[in-house]
Amino acid sequence: MPESKRRKPKNRPQSPQAVDIAAKSKEPSPTWYVALMAGLMVVGVLLVLLRFILQLPQTVLLVGLGAIAAGFLMTTNYR
């Protein structure tokens, strides 16, 4: 019966000291970034609600959803 191949070692996580150094090297997000991120999401929700309450055109809905999506995408870079 043929022998199976040996598994290659997986990439192991870095040591805790290396993780601490990497975490300290990144600066926190500026205040304007947080305000813009939250503002985009709030404005997007308001636009979506206004679209249905006031029977506004479909483009208002799309702009609102785009603003919400942009706010959520900004959260991936938040520190």
N, C-alpha and C positions, 0 to 999 in steps of 0.2 A: 504494500500500500504506500502511495507517495506521501511524503511529509508536507505538511502545510507550511506556508511561508511565515516567518516571524513578523510580528507586528512592529511597526516603527514606533519609537517612543513619541508620545504626544507632547505638544508644547505645554510645559508646566507654567503655572503662574509665577510671576516674579516674587522675589523675597519681599517681606513686609517693609524692609528699609527702602527698597527701590520704589515701592508703591507710594510710600510716604513722601519721598523726594519728588516724585512725579506729581503728586497731588499738591504739594506746596509750590511748585513752579508755576501753576496756573493761577492767574489772578481772578478775583471774583468779577462778575459782570457789573458794568456800570449802572447807575441808577436809571439813566435814560433808556437803557436796553430793557430793563424790567418794566418801566412805565409804557414803553411802546408795545411790548409783548402783551401786557394785560389790556392796554387800550385797544389793540387790534381785535382781541377776542371779544371785548365788551361791545365795541362798535359793530362787530359782525353779528352778534346775537341781537342787538337792537335793530339792525337792518332786516334781519330775517323776520323778527316779530312785526315790525312795521309793514313789511311786505304783505303779510297775511291780514293784519288788522285793518290797514287802509286800502287794501286791494291795489297795491302799486304794481308796476310792471315786473316781469320775470327777471330783468337785468339787476334789479335791486337785490333779489334773492341770490343771484350768482355773485354779486359783489360782496354781500354779507358772508356767504360761504367761503369765498376767497380770503376775506379778512380773517375769519376764524382759522382757516388752514394755515395762513401765514403766521398767525400767533402761535399755533401749535408747533409749527416747524421751528420757530424761534426758541421754543422751550428745549429743543435738543442741544442747543449751544449754551444754555444757561448754566452758570456756575455759582 
